[in-house]
Amino acid sequence: MTLIIATVAFIALDFVDRFPNALLYIEGSTPARTRKYQIAISRHFEDIDELFNIFGITKHGEINEFTKNVNYEGFLFKSKL
């Protein structure tokens, strides 16, 4: 799973380098994978937060600033660069 997350991170950085004003949406193919993405985001939050504004999407479709220990259905990233 670490390789998958590293690959997603690399692709995300390349994408926002090409499209700096775009929003990047990330969701796992299963709820368990989405949860693993959330754990990785939480674990590396300080590093990610330097590059991106991070938002979580709740099961009710609300978009909020990412907060650790809150379950999300998906994630939005907006480049700070």
C-alpha positions as CSV (number, residue, x, y, z in Angstrom):
1,M,0.0,0.0,0.0
2,T,2.9,2.4,0.7
3,L,4.0,2.1,-3.0
4,I,0.4,3.0,-4.1
5,I,0.3,6.0,-1.8
6,A,3.7,7.2,-3.0
7,T,2.6,6.8,-6.6
8,V,-0.6,8.8,-6.0
9,A,1.5,11.5,-4.3
10,F,3.9,11.7,-7.3
11,I,1.0,11.9,-9.8
12,A,-0.7,14.5,-7.7
13,L,2.5,16.7,-7.7
14,D,2.9,16.3,-11.4
15,F,-0.8,17.1,-12.0
16,V,-0.8,20.3,-10.1
17,D,2.5,21.3,-11.7
18,R,0.7,21.1,-15.0
19,F,-2.7,22.5,-13.8
20,P,-2.0,24.7,-10.8
21,N,-5.5,26.0,-10.5
22,A,-7.2,22.6,-10.6
23,L,-8.7,20.7,-7.7
24,L,-7.5,17.2,-7.2
25,Y,-10.1,14.7,-6.0
26,I,-8.9,11.4,-4.3
27,E,-11.1,8.5,-3.2
28,G,-10.2,4.9,-2.8
29,S,-11.8,2.2,-4.9
30,T,-13.2,0.8,-1.6
31,P,-14.0,2.3,1.8
32,A,-11.0,0.5,3.2
33,R,-8.7,2.1,0.7
34,T,-10.2,5.5,1.3
35,R,-9.5,5.0,5.0
36,K,-5.9,4.0,4.2
37,Y,-5.5,7.3,2.2
38,Q,-6.9,9.2,5.2
39,I,-4.4,7.5,7.5
40,A,-1.6,8.4,5.1
41,I,-2.8,12.0,4.9
42,S,-3.0,12.2,8.7
43,R,0.4,10.7,9.1
44,H,2.1,13.1,6.6
45,F,-0.2,16.0,7.2
46,E,2.5,18.6,8.0
47,D,4.4,17.8,4.8
48,I,1.3,17.7,2.6
49,D,-0.1,20.9,4.2
50,E,3.0,22.8,3.0
51,L,2.0,22.1,-0.6
52,F,-1.8,21.7,-0.6
53,N,-4.9,23.0,1.0
54,I,-6.6,19.8,2.0
55,F,-10.4,19.2,2.3
56,G,-12.4,16.2,3.3
57,I,-15.8,15.3,1.9
58,T,-18.2,13.8,4.4
59,K,-20.8,11.1,3.7
60,H,-23.4,13.9,3.5
61,G,-21.4,15.7,0.8
62,E,-20.1,18.5,3.0
63,I,-16.7,19.8,2.2
64,N,-14.6,20.8,5.2
65,E,-11.0,21.5,5.9
66,F,-9.3,18.2,6.6
67,T,-9.3,17.3,10.3
68,K,-7.5,14.3,11.7
69,N,-9.7,11.6,13.2
70,V,-12.8,12.6,11.2
71,N,-13.9,10.0,8.6
72,Y,-14.2,11.2,5.0
73,E,-15.5,9.7,1.8
74,G,-13.0,11.5,-0.4
75,F,-10.5,14.3,-0.4
76,L,-9.9,17.5,-2.3
77,F,-6.4,19.0,-2.7
78,K,-5.7,22.6,-4.0
79,S,-2.1,23.5,-4.7
80,K,-0.6,26.3,-2.5
81,L,2.2,26.8,-5.1
